[in-house]
Amino acid sequence: MKGARRTLIGRVTSDKMDKTVVVAVERSYRHPLYGKVVRRQKKYVAHDESNEAREGDLVSIQESRPLSRTKRWLVEQILERTQVRADE
């Protein structure tokens, strides 16, 4: 094994590129001083070899070697599909 690779779960926000998706991962933490729960979102560019992930899908992404200037993640699996609208 090539070391422990991080795995994150997020929602696909863009699938307009070929074999690439943008995944928004949301995390929440308690503010150290005020105690309020703060939600933060970060976007990751991930490689989707089979072009299966669609916008709105919940996916699991895994850390990998650099694939391009911005791509450092792979789509591991699609956890939840979104409903397809009738107008599309």
C-alpha positions in Angstrom: 0.0 0.0 0.0 1.3 3.5 -0.9 0.5 4.9 2.6 -2.8 5.9 4.0 -4.8 7.9 1.4 -7.3 10.3 2.6 -11.0 9.8 1.7 -13.6 12.6 1.7 -17.3 12.7 1.0 -18.9 15.6 -0.9 -21.4 16.7 -3.5 -20.6 17.2 -7.2 -21.1 20.9 -8.1 -19.9 20.8 -11.7 -19.6 18.0 -14.3 -19.1 20.2 -17.4 -15.5 19.0 -18.0 -14.4 15.7 -19.6 -13.5 13.1 -17.0 -13.4 15.7 -14.3 -15.8 16.8 -11.6 -15.7 19.5 -9.0 -16.7 18.2 -5.5 -17.7 20.5 -2.6 -16.8 19.0 0.7 -18.4 20.6 3.8 -17.0 20.4 7.3 -18.2 21.9 10.5 -16.4 22.7 13.7 -17.0 24.6 16.9 -15.5 28.1 17.1 -12.8 28.0 19.8 -13.8 31.3 21.5 -17.5 31.7 20.8 -18.6 28.1 20.7 -20.8 28.6 17.7 -20.8 25.8 15.1 -19.2 27.1 11.9 -19.7 25.4 8.5 -16.9 25.6 5.9 -16.9 24.4 2.4 -13.9 23.6 0.1 -14.0 22.5 -3.5 -11.8 19.7 -4.9 -11.2 18.9 -8.5 -11.5 15.1 -9.0 -10.8 12.7 -11.8 -13.8 10.7 -13.0 -12.5 8.2 -15.6 -15.9 6.8 -16.7 -17.8 10.2 -16.7 -20.5 8.7 -14.4 -20.9 11.3 -11.7 -23.5 14.0 -12.4 -24.1 17.4 -10.8 -25.8 16.9 -7.4 -24.5 13.3 -6.8 -22.9 12.4 -3.4 -19.5 10.9 -4.1 -16.5 9.6 -2.2 -13.2 10.9 -3.4 -9.7 9.6 -2.6 -6.3 11.3 -2.6 -4.0 10.5 -5.4 -0.9 11.6 -7.2 -1.1 14.9 -9.2 -3.0 14.2 -12.4 -3.0 17.8 -13.7 -2.3 21.3 -12.3 -5.4 21.2 -10.1 -6.5 17.5 -10.0 -5.2 15.5 -7.0 -8.2 13.4 -6.2 -10.0 10.4 -7.8 -13.8 9.7 -7.6 -13.8 6.4 -5.6 -17.6 5.7 -5.8 -20.9 7.3 -6.2 -22.8 7.0 -2.9 -26.1 8.7 -3.9 -27.6 9.7 -7.2 -29.8 12.7 -7.7 -33.2 12.6 -9.3 -33.2 13.4 -13.0 -35.5 16.3 -13.8 -38.1 15.9 -16.6 -37.0 19.1 -18.5 -33.4 17.8 -19.1 
